[in-house]
Amino acid sequence: MASPPQDKEQLLLRHARREALVIMVVWTIDLLWSVGVCYLMGYNRDPQTVTLILGMPDWVFWGIVLPWGLTLLFSGWFCFVFMADDDLGKDMAEEEPHA
């Protein structure tokens, strides 16, 4: 049977891996969305068909501002709600500085 400190380390590692996986999945989705939408809406397009949304070309809004703005909101939720607030234990005593 593992000692309690090892169990605690396993829990910390499990939470860290879960959080890293979520971050990588969201980042990958945003990357694919941005590159895909910007390519499809920004290249080989008649300039007369480009419309403005909030003063930006439509492909910039849909391909960059929207997904990364949503990711900003997700990041706030992720940090303040989803992320585990694990107890890391007490700090080790600081060693006296060497002269």
N, C-alpha and C positions, 0 to 999 in steps of 0.2 A: 504494500500500500504506500502511495506517495505521501510525502510530508506536506503539511499545509502550505509552506512557501512555494513548492513546486506546483501545487494545485492553483495557487494564486497566479503564478507566472503563466500557466496554461490558459487561464481565463483571460488574462491580459493579451496574450498572443492571439487567442481566438477572436477577441473583440477587434484587435488591430487588423487582423486579416480580413474580417468581415467588412470593416470600414474602408480598408484599402480597395477591396473588390468593388464596393458600391461606388467609390470615387472613380475608379478606372472605367467602370461600365458607363457612368454618366458622362465622363470626359470623352469616351469613344463615340457614344451616341451624338454628342454635340459636334465632335469633329466631323463625323460622317454627314450629319445634317448640314453643317456649314459649308463644307466642300461641295456636297451634292447640290444644294439649293443655289449656291453662288455660281456653280458651273452651269447648271441648267437655265437659270434666269439671267445670268450675266454675260455669257458668251454667245456668239453667233445670233445676235438679236438685233432687230432693227431699232436704232436709237429713238425713233419716233414713238415706239411702244413703251418706253420706260416711263413709269409714273413716279411721282414723289410721294413719300409717306413721311410726315414730320420733317420735311426738307431733305430727305435722303432718297436715293434711288430705291425702288421697291425691292430689288435683289439684295441690297445691303440690309434693309430692315428685316426681311424674311429670313435671310441667310446668316446674319450676324447678330443684330440687335435682339431679335426675339429669342433665339435659343440661348444666347449667353445671358440675357436678362432673366430668363426663367431659371437658368443655372445659378445665377446669383441668389435668387429667392430660395432655391433648393438648398444652396450652401448654408444659408442662415438656418433653415429648418434642420438640416443635417447636423450642424454644429450644436445647436441649442436643444434639440429634441432627440434625435436618433443616436448620436454618438454616446458611447458608454462613459460614465464618469466613475472610473475605477479608482479605488484607493491604492495608491502606490506605496504605502507604508511610510515609515518615518525616514527622514533624511539621515544619512550616516553622519557621525560627528565629524566636524571639520578638523582637519589636522592642523597642528600649529605650524605657522610659516617657518621655513628654514631660514636661518640667518645668512 
